[in-house]
Amino acid sequence: MIRRRTPPLPADHPDHFFATVHGTVFGDRPEHVDSISAGDRLVLRPDPPVTRDPGVWVHRMDGAIIGHLPREIGAWLAPWMLSGGSATARAVRVSGADVPSWRRVLIEVRCQY
């Protein structure tokens, strides 16, 4: 079995950080957001490699899309993931509809080597 070596993270980018989830108001995403709680595990998936400016999407464990990471993060995290890196996430805070959508879900991300 050939094991691919995980590439190093780009310089000056953390392997553990907190981020808000953006794009939570489209389609049925608000319902999916309402179904998660602090502590829930989430899945991070990069856009396909053919995407010009790939981002990183946040999903519930069942695959339902919640939203995406901010573009500033996706710009470095997506290429790293597409080259073999892996990242996990969990919900830290899920606020109600009284909070602006881009601040409603806070997640913790850990990059694995």
Stockholm file with secondary structure:
# STOCKHOLM 1.0

chainA/1-113         MIRRRTPPLPADHPDHFFATVHGTVFGDRPEHVDSISAGDRLVLRPDPPVTRDPGVWVHRMDGAIIGHLPREIGAWLAPWMLSGGSATARAVRVSGADVPSWRRVLIEVRCQY
#=GR chainA/1-113 SS CCCCCCCCCCTTCCSEEEEECBCTTSTTHHHHHHTCCTTCEEEEEECCTTSSSCCEEEECTTSCEEEECCHHHHHHHHHHHHTTCEEEEEEEEECCTTSCGGGSEEEEEEEEC
#=GC SS_cons         CCCCCCCCCCTTCCSEEEEECBCTTSTTHHHHHHTCCTTCEEEEEECCTTSSSCCEEEECTTSCEEEECCHHHHHHHHHHHHTTCEEEEEEEEECCTTSCGGGSEEEEEEEEC
//
